[in-house]
């Protein structure tokens, strides 16, 4: 079972049940994960710049914190999913 990089109804996790790693849904999940990781990297750069600016309004800082929180949640989901994939792919002794 692969944890997909999006949530289902009511925020519940979505899983893909297939042995086909090159299938349409697997490729779609890979693409979404790549976008999520890229967005997180961009937000991290923005955070570095914002945190070095002492004149940033509090509302802007809160918005950035919200965006970073969402990106961290997505990156954690990607890491969890990939960790599960690695565990499944490892040969057992």
One Martini backbone bead per residue (centre of mass of N, CA, C, O) as a GRO file, in nm:
protein
   93
    1UNK     BB    1   0.096   0.038   0.024
    2UNK     BB    2   0.041   0.372  -0.081
    3UNK     BB    3   0.098   0.682   0.020
    4UNK     BB    4  -0.057   0.958  -0.066
    5UNK     BB    5  -0.015   1.321  -0.140
    6UNK     BB    6  -0.321   1.305  -0.038
    7UNK     BB    7  -0.639   1.369   0.068
    8UNK     BB    8  -0.935   1.287   0.173
    9UNK     BB    9  -1.200   1.279   0.318
   10UNK     BB   10  -1.158   1.448   0.610
   11UNK     BB   11  -0.829   1.402   0.587
   12UNK     BB   12  -0.782   1.129   0.489
   13UNK     BB   13  -0.597   0.886   0.391
   14UNK     BB   14  -0.440   0.774   0.090
   15UNK     BB   15  -0.435   0.468  -0.103
   16UNK     BB   16  -0.228   0.245  -0.297
   17UNK     BB   17  -0.311  -0.067  -0.467
   18UNK     BB   18  -0.001  -0.179  -0.602
   19UNK     BB   19   0.270  -0.323  -0.808
   20UNK     BB   20   0.265  -0.074  -1.007
   21UNK     BB   21   0.506   0.180  -1.041
   22UNK     BB   22   0.424   0.283  -1.359
   23UNK     BB   23   0.159   0.385  -1.316
   24UNK     BB   24  -0.051   0.639  -1.324
   25UNK     BB   25  -0.081   0.688  -1.011
   26UNK     BB   26   0.219   0.677  -0.946
   27UNK     BB   27   0.305   0.911  -1.131
   28UNK     BB   28   0.121   1.121  -1.005
   29UNK     BB   29   0.239   1.104  -0.721
   30UNK     BB   30   0.527   1.180  -0.802
   31UNK     BB   31   0.455   1.463  -0.913
   32UNK     BB   32   0.328   1.578  -0.655
   33UNK     BB   33   0.575   1.540  -0.477
   34UNK     BB   34   0.764   1.724  -0.641
   35UNK     BB   35   0.598   1.979  -0.599
   36UNK     BB   36   0.599   1.982  -0.290
   37UNK     BB   37   0.910   1.995  -0.258
   38UNK     BB   38   0.950   2.256  -0.422
   39UNK     BB   39   0.773   2.437  -0.245
   40UNK     BB   40   0.933   2.398   0.015
   41UNK     BB   41   1.199   2.518  -0.091
   42UNK     BB   42   1.084   2.800  -0.153
   43UNK     BB   43   0.985   2.863   0.136
   44UNK     BB   44   1.260   2.846   0.270
   45UNK     BB   45   1.381   3.087   0.123
   46UNK     BB   46   1.168   3.289   0.216
   47UNK     BB   47   1.223   3.255   0.519
   48UNK     BB   48   1.511   3.352   0.523
   49UNK     BB   49   1.445   3.638   0.428
   50UNK     BB   50   1.228   3.715   0.638
   51UNK     BB   51   1.400   3.661   0.903
   52UNK     BB   52   1.614   3.897   0.812
   53UNK     BB   53   1.359   4.089   0.840
   54UNK     BB   54   1.264   4.326   1.085
   55UNK     BB   55   1.006   4.466   0.902
   56UNK     BB   56   0.805   4.246   0.923
   57UNK     BB   57   0.497   4.183   0.937
   58UNK     BB   58   0.300   3.983   1.127
   59UNK     BB   59   0.107   3.881   0.904
   60UNK     BB   60   0.333   3.773   0.719
   61UNK     BB   61   0.452   3.574   0.925
   62UNK     BB   62   0.195   3.405   0.961
   63UNK     BB   63   0.165   3.319   0.670
   64UNK     BB   64   0.435   3.173   0.652
   65UNK     BB   65   0.380   2.972   0.880
   66UNK     BB   66   0.141   2.839   0.740
   67UNK     BB   67   0.290   2.747   0.484
   68UNK     BB   68   0.507   2.579   0.631
   69UNK     BB   69   0.316   2.384   0.769
   70UNK     BB   70   0.198   2.262   0.510
   71UNK     BB   71   0.469   2.171   0.386
   72UNK     BB   72   0.554   1.986   0.618
   73UNK     BB   73   0.318   1.794   0.595
   74UNK     BB   74   0.385   1.702   0.303
   75UNK     BB   75   0.676   1.603   0.354
   76UNK     BB   76   0.600   1.392   0.564
   77UNK     BB   77   0.427   1.223   0.372
   78UNK     BB   78   0.651   1.159   0.173
   79UNK     BB   79   0.844   1.024   0.373
   80UNK     BB   80   0.651   0.804   0.462
   81UNK     BB   81   0.598   0.680   0.187
   82UNK     BB   82   0.898   0.619   0.114
   83UNK     BB   83   0.954   0.443   0.360
   84UNK     BB   84   0.751   0.224   0.284
   85UNK     BB   85   0.876   0.156   0.008
   86UNK     BB   86   1.151   0.067   0.116
   87UNK     BB   87   1.053  -0.159   0.304
   88UNK     BB   88   0.920  -0.327   0.076
   89UNK     BB   89   1.190  -0.345  -0.115
   90UNK     BB   90   1.326  -0.507   0.096
   91UNK     BB   91   1.494  -0.768   0.173
   92UNK     BB   92   1.459  -1.059   0.342
   93UNK     BB   93   1.636  -1.276   0.563
   0.00000   0.00000   0.00000
